[in-house]
Amino acid sequence: MEQTQSLKQLILDIDDEKIFLPEFQRDFVWEISKTYDLFDSLVKDIFIGAIIYGIPSFDIAIRQIDNRKKISKGKKRPALEIKTITKKEIENKNKIGENFRLVLDGQQRTTSIYRALKGTDEVWFIAKNEDEIQDSSFEDAKLEDLLQEISGEQDAERISIKLCDVWDIEMNDYEEEEIKNKFFFQTAYYKAYCNDNDFDPKFEFKKYRNLRKKIAYLFNSEKLLSYYLLDMNLEKFVVFFERSNTRGVQLNFIDILAAKLYTGNFNLKEKIKIFEQQNPNYSLIPELIVRSIAYIKSSPKEINRNYILTSLNADDFKEWWDKLCNWYKITLDYLYENNFIISQDWMPYDNMVVPLMIFLKEIGGDFHQMNSKQKKFIEYWYWNSVFSLRYSGSSNEKIIEDSNVLVQIAKDKKINSISFFNKLSKIQILEAEDIHSFNKKANAVYKGVLNLINFEKEGLLNWNNDAKLSLNSVLEDHHIFPKNYLQNSLISDAEKDLIDCVANRTLVPKIQNIKISDQKPSEYLAKIKEVNTEIGKSLENHLIPKELLNGEYDKEFNIFLEFRESLIFDIIKKIIISPKEKIKEDFYEEINYDETSNIEVFCSYKNNKATATFNPSTSKIFYKGKLYDSPSAAAQAVKIDNGAPENITENGWTFWKFINESGIEKKIDELRKR
C-alpha cells in the first residue's frame, strides 16, 4: 500500500541509521542538474515517483547513503563503509520500533535529497523579486509562485536561500539575531544592496524569514514523498531487482548473493575480479560456479536460485570457489583444445560447463585421467545435447540430470534412465535439408553446426594465413555468398530466405569480414589469395569448395548450398546419429525391480511432507507402519492425517514422488510406465 512521508523524516531516519542501501546497489551517479530538477518538482508538487523500501528477512551487507563530497577528476574519494546486518538484528530493531529498511528503488532521489539538505551539494532556492510575482505579495505568495529557479549558486539580485541553511536552522532552533547574522547577512543579495539607501534590511530580512519558513514547511509536509514498504523474503527480493531495470541497470541474483556472502567475509565481487585478471582469455560466468557449488552441497540435488540464496553460505564458497574456478578454466581449455568450441563466445550452451566440471571433479581434476570409453560418451553427450536443443528450457533440471549421469560415467557405471538416451536422440537435423531452418546466431544448433565443422577438421583455419583460429580470435559468422550480393542477384523469395542459412556462413576474424563487403565470392577471394596463396586449403577446411575461387559457383548459390549442406550432414551422421545404438548398448542398463525391492517416496499436502517406501513391482506403499495396497490408498491416508475428510480421494500415482537415477524429482507414475 502506498504511504507518504516528509523530507524531514527521511533525513532523520538516515541520520538515525534506520535507512540504508543494499551493498550491491549502484553508486550515486546523478549530475547536480538532476538534483535541481528534483527540487523544482518538489516545490511545484509534481510527482517524482515513489520510493520503495524493503525489510529483508535474511542477512545482508549494507552501506550508508553516499554523503561524500565530490572531488576533482583523477582523485580518489574514500570508500563507503560496508557492514553486515543479520536477520536477527533487523527483527530486533523493528521490534522496538526502529523501522529499519533498505532503499530498493529510488536511491538516486533519496541520495540527492539527503546531500542537498545536509549541505554536501549546494542547492539554492532563488526567489522572485516582488515585482516579478503575479497577483500576490511576497508574503502571501505560495512557495511555487516565489520560485525563480533552483540553482547551484545564489543570485545577488534576488533573495537566495541555501536548502541546507533552512535545515540547519530547523534542527538548531537559532535565535532570530543568530539567523540574521549567520545566514541572511552572508547572502550575496544582502551584501550587494546593504549600502543602498533604498534597501531596508528589516523588510528584506522579513522576506528572507518568510521564505525560510515556507521551505521549512515544505520539508515537514507529510504528503511530499510517496513510498511503498515491502516486507520481503529472499525470493521476492531477488525477483524485484531482476525485474526493476532502472535506467538500464539490471541486477541479478548474483548481486544479491554477493551482498549476502559479504556478511560471512567472502567477497564474491573481488573473487570474480581476480579470476578475470588471472585469465584474460576467458569470461567468468559466476552463475556456473555458484550452481556447481549448489550441486555439490545439496542432497537431493538443488541448484535453483532459492536454494542458493537460502542454503549456501560463505563457508561453502570459501571451500569450493577457488577449486571450481580452476576446474572452470580446465574445462574451457579442454573444450577448446579438443575443438568442441572455436571460442568461448561461440559455445552453444554455457550451462553445459557445469556437468563437465562435476565430471572433472569426480575423475580427479584432470581430463587426461578419463579412459577412452568415458571420452566417447562425453563426445556423444556434448554434441547430442547441442543438436537436440537440450538446454533450451528447464536448464536447472538438465544440469542436475546430466551432472548425475556424468558422475556415473566417471565411476564407470551404467545409466539406468532410458528417457535420458531418448531425449538425447531427438536431434533437430535428420536430413540435409533441415539445415535450411537454422539462420540465427542465438540458436544452439546454428552455433553447433559451426563448432561441429571445427571439431571434424580439428580446428578452423584463418583465411589470411592458414593458422588455426585462436581462442581469443574476434570472429564473425561471415556470409560466404555476401548478403548484399545475393539480395541483388537472387530472383525468388524462397532463395532469399536461405541467405542467412548456417550453410552459407562460416567463422572468420572480424577484420576479414569487413574487407569482404558485398562482392561476389570469386572477387573477394581473389583479393585474399593475394595475401594467402593457399586459400584453397583454408576453404576446404571450412567445407567450402575451392572452385569458388575461379567463379564456377558465383551464379550457382543453390548448388553451392546443397553441396555444403551434404558435407555438413555427413559429419552430423558420423558424430551424432550413427553412434546412437552403440552408445546405448555400452552405457545403458535397465533396472529390474523384484518383489523385495523398495524405494523411498515422498509427498506434500498442505505444506506437510510425508515419506514412505514404494514397491514398483507390487505397487504397494508402506506408510506409518501400515502397508497399503495402492498408492492412492496411501495418498488418502496422508490427506486424512493432515485434516482432510474421510471421503477424500487422490490419484496416488501423481501424488507420490521419488528421486530418479538421474537425481531428478519425478512422480511414481514414471515407474508404472516402465
Secondary structure in CASP SS format (residue, H / E / C, confidence):
PFRMAT SS
TARGET T0000
AUTHOR 0000-0000-0000
METHOD secondary structure of the structure
MODEL  1
M C 1.00
E E 1.00
Q E 1.00
T E 1.00
Q E 1.00
S C 1.00
L H 1.00
K H 1.00
Q H 1.00
L H 1.00
I H 1.00
L H 1.00
D H 1.00
I H 1.00
D H 1.00
D C 1.00
E C 1.00
K C 1.00
I E 1.00
F E 1.00
L E 1.00
P E 1.00
E C 1.00
F C 1.00
Q C 1.00
R C 1.00
D C 1.00
F C 1.00
V C 1.00
W C 1.00
E C 1.00
I H 1.00
S H 1.00
K H 1.00
T H 1.00
Y H 1.00
D H 1.00
L H 1.00
F H 1.00
D H 1.00
S H 1.00
L H 1.00
V H 1.00
K C 1.00
D C 1.00
I C 1.00
F C 1.00
I C 1.00
G C 1.00
A C 1.00
I E 1.00
I E 1.00
Y E 1.00
G E 1.00
I E 1.00
P E 1.00
S C 1.00
F C 1.00
D C 1.00
I E 1.00
A E 1.00
I E 1.00
R E 1.00
Q C 1.00
I C 1.00
D C 1.00
N C 1.00
R C 1.00
K C 1.00
K C 1.00
I C 1.00
S C 1.00
K C 1.00
G C 1.00
K C 1.00
K C 1.00
R C 1.00
P C 1.00
A C 1.00
L C 1.00
E C 1.00
I E 1.00
K E 1.00
T E 1.00
I E 1.00
T C 1.00
K H 1.00
K H 1.00
E H 1.00
I H 1.00
E H 1.00
N H 1.00
K H 1.00
N H 1.00
K H 1.00
I C 1.00
G C 1.00
E C 1.00
N C 1.00
F C 1.00
R E 1.00
L E 1.00
V E 1.00
L E 1.00
D E 1.00
G C 1.00
Q H 1.00
Q H 1.00
R H 1.00
T H 1.00
T H 1.00
S H 1.00
I H 1.00
Y H 1.00
R H 1.00
A H 1.00
L H 1.00
K H 1.00
G C 1.00
T C 1.00
D C 1.00
E C 1.00
V C 1.00
W E 1.00
F E 1.00
I E 1.00
A E 1.00
K C 1.00
N C 1.00
E H 1.00
D H 1.00
E H 1.00
I C 1.00
Q C 1.00
D C 1.00
S C 1.00
S C 1.00
F C 1.00
E C 1.00
D C 1.00
A C 1.00
K C 1.00
L H 1.00
E H 1.00
D H 1.00
L H 1.00
L E 1.00
Q E 1.00
E E 1.00
I E 1.00
S E 1.00
G C 1.00
E C 1.00
Q C 1.00
D C 1.00
A C 1.00
E C 1.00
R C 1.00
I C 1.00
S E 1.00
I E 1.00
K E 1.00
L H 1.00
C H 1.00
D H 1.00
V H 1.00
W H 1.00
D H 1.00
I H 1.00
E H 1.00
M H 1.00
N H 1.00
D C 1.00
Y C 1.00
E C 1.00
E H 1.00
E H 1.00
E H 1.00
I H 1.00
K H 1.00
N H 1.00
K H 1.00
F C 1.00
F H 1.00
F H 1.00
Q H 1.00
T C 1.00
A H 1.00
Y H 1.00
Y H 1.00
K H 1.00
A H 1.00
Y H 1.00
C C 1.00
N C 1.00
D C 1.00
N C 1.00
D C 1.00
F C 1.00
D C 1.00
P H 1.00
K H 1.00
F H 1.00
E H 1.00
F H 1.00
K H 1.00
K H 1.00
Y H 1.00
R H 1.00
N H 1.00
L H 1.00
R H 1.00
K H 1.00
K H 1.00
I H 1.00
A H 1.00
Y H 1.00
L H 1.00
F H 1.00
N H 1.00
S C 1.00
E C 1.00
K C 1.00
L C 1.00
L E 1.00
S E 1.00
Y E 1.00
Y E 1.00
L E 1.00
L E 1.00
D E 1.00
M E 1.00
N C 1.00
L H 1.00
E H 1.00
K H 1.00
F H 1.00
V H 1.00
V H 1.00
F H 1.00
F H 1.00
E H 1.00
R H 1.00
S C 1.00
N C 1.00
T E 1.00
R C 1.00
G C 1.00
V E 1.00
Q C 1.00
L C 1.00
N C 1.00
F H 1.00
I H 1.00
D H 1.00
I H 1.00
L H 1.00
A H 1.00
A H 1.00
K H 1.00
L H 1.00
Y H 1.00
T C 1.00
G C 1.00
N C 1.00
F C 1.00
N C 1.00
L H 1.00
K H 1.00
E H 1.00
K H 1.00
I H 1.00
K H 1.00
I H 1.00
F H 1.00
E H 1.00
Q H 1.00
Q H 1.00
N C 1.00
P C 1.00
N C 1.00
Y C 1.00
S C 1.00
L C 1.00
I C 1.00
P H 1.00
E H 1.00
L H 1.00
I H 1.00
V H 1.00
R H 1.00
S H 1.00
I H 1.00
A H 1.00
Y H 1.00
I H 1.00
K H 1.00
S C 1.00
S C 1.00
P C 1.00
K C 1.00
E C 1.00
I C 1.00
N C 1.00
R H 1.00
N H 1.00
Y H 1.00
I H 1.00
L H 1.00
T H 1.00
S H 1.00
L C 1.00
N C 1.00
A H 1.00
D H 1.00
D H 1.00
F H 1.00
K H 1.00
E H 1.00
W H 1.00
W H 1.00
D H 1.00
K H 1.00
L H 1.00
C H 1.00
N H 1.00
W H 1.00
Y H 1.00
K H 1.00
I H 1.00
T H 1.00
L H 1.00
D H 1.00
Y H 1.00
L H 1.00
Y H 1.00
E H 1.00
N C 1.00
N C 1.00
F C 1.00
I C 1.00
I C 1.00
S C 1.00
Q H 1.00
D H 1.00
W H 1.00
M C 1.00
P C 1.00
Y C 1.00
D H 1.00
N H 1.00
M H 1.00
V H 1.00
V H 1.00
P H 1.00
L H 1.00
M H 1.00
I H 1.00
F H 1.00
L H 1.00
K H 1.00
E H 1.00
I C 1.00
G C 1.00
G C 1.00
D C 1.00
F H 1.00
H H 1.00
Q H 1.00
M C 1.00
N C 1.00
S H 1.00
K H 1.00
Q H 1.00
K H 1.00
K H 1.00
F H 1.00
I H 1.00
E H 1.00
Y H 1.00
W H 1.00
Y H 1.00
W H 1.00
N H 1.00
S H 1.00
V H 1.00
F H 1.00
S C 1.00
L C 1.00
R H 1.00
Y H 1.00
S H 1.00
G C 1.00
S C 1.00
S H 1.00
N H 1.00
E H 1.00
K H 1.00
I H 1.00
I H 1.00
E H 1.00
D H 1.00
S H 1.00
N H 1.00
V H 1.00
L H 1.00
V H 1.00
Q H 1.00
I H 1.00
A H 1.00
K C 1.00
D C 1.00
K C 1.00
K C 1.00
I E 1.00
N C 1.00
S C 1.00
I H 1.00
S H 1.00
F H 1.00
F H 1.00
N H 1.00
K H 1.00
L H 1.00
S C 1.00
K C 1.00
I C 1.00
Q C 1.00
I C 1.00
L C 1.00
E C 1.00
A H 1.00
E H 1.00
D H 1.00
I H 1.00
H H 1.00
S H 1.00
F C 1.00
N C 1.00
K C 1.00
K C 1.00
A C 1.00
N C 1.00
A H 1.00
V H 1.00
Y H 1.00
K H 1.00
G H 1.00
V H 1.00
L H 1.00
N H 1.00
L H 1.00
I H 1.00
N H 1.00
F H 1.00
E H 1.00
K C 1.00
E C 1.00
G C 1.00
L C 1.00
L E 1.00
N C 1.00
W C 1.00
N C 1.00
N C 1.00
D C 1.00
A C 1.00
K E 1.00
L C 1.00
S C 1.00
L C 1.00
N C 1.00
S C 1.00
V C 1.00
L E 1.00
E E 1.00
D E 1.00
H E 1.00
H E 1.00
I C 1.00
F C 1.00
P C 1.00
K H 1.00
N H 1.00
Y H 1.00
L H 1.00
Q H 1.00
N H 1.00
S H 1.00
L C 1.00
I C 1.00
S C 1.00
D H 1.00
A H 1.00
E H 1.00
K H 1.00
D C 1.00
L C 1.00
I C 1.00
D C 1.00
C C 1.00
V H 1.00
A H 1.00
N H 1.00
R E 1.00
T E 1.00
L E 1.00
V E 1.00
P E 1.00
K H 1.00
I H 1.00
Q H 1.00
N H 1.00
I H 1.00
K H 1.00
I H 1.00
S C 1.00
D C 1.00
Q C 1.00
K C 1.00
P H 1.00
S H 1.00
E H 1.00
Y H 1.00
L H 1.00
A H 1.00
K H 1.00
I H 1.00
K H 1.00
E H 1.00
V H 1.00
N C 1.00
T C 1.00
E C 1.00
I H 1.00
G H 1.00
K H 1.00
S H 1.00
L H 1.00
E H 1.00
N H 1.00
H C 1.00
L C 1.00
I C 1.00
P C 1.00
K H 1.00
E H 1.00
L H 1.00
L H 1.00
N H 1.00
G C 1.00
E C 1.00
Y C 1.00
D C 1.00
K C 1.00
E C 1.00
F H 1.00
N H 1.00
I H 1.00
F H 1.00
L H 1.00
E H 1.00
F H 1.00
R H 1.00
E H 1.00
S H 1.00
L H 1.00
I H 1.00
F H 1.00
D H 1.00
I H 1.00
I H 1.00
K H 1.00
K H 1.00
I H 1.00
I H 1.00
I H 1.00
S C 1.00
P C 1.00
K H 1.00
E H 1.00
K H 1.00
I H 1.00
K H 1.00
E H 1.00
D H 1.00
F H 1.00
Y E 1.00
E C 1.00
E C 1.00
I C 1.00
N C 1.00
Y C 1.00
D C 1.00
E C 1.00
T C 1.00
S C 1.00
N C 1.00
I E 1.00
E E 1.00
V E 1.00
F E 1.00
C E 1.00
S E 1.00
Y E 1.00
K C 1.00
N C 1.00
N E 1.00
K E 1.00
A E 1.00
T E 1.00
A E 1.00
T E 1.00
F E 1.00
N E 1.00
P C 1.00
S C 1.00
T C 1.00
S C 1.00
K E 1.00
I E 1.00
F E 1.00
Y E 1.00
K C 1.00
G C 1.00
K E 1.00
L E 1.00
Y E 1.00
D C 1.00
S C 1.00
P H 1.00
S H 1.00
A H 1.00
A H 1.00
A H 1.00
Q H 1.00
A H 1.00
V H 1.00
K H 1.00
I H 1.00
D H 1.00
N C 1.00
G C 1.00
A C 1.00
P C 1.00
E C 1.00
N C 1.00
I C 1.00
T C 1.00
E C 1.00
N C 1.00
G H 1.00
W H 1.00
T H 1.00
F H 1.00
W C 1.00
K E 1.00
F E 1.00
I E 1.00
N C 1.00
E C 1.00
S C 1.00
G C 1.00
I C 1.00
E E 1.00
K E 1.00
K E 1.00
I C 1.00
D H 1.00
E H 1.00
L H 1.00
R H 1.00
K H 1.00
R C 1.00
END
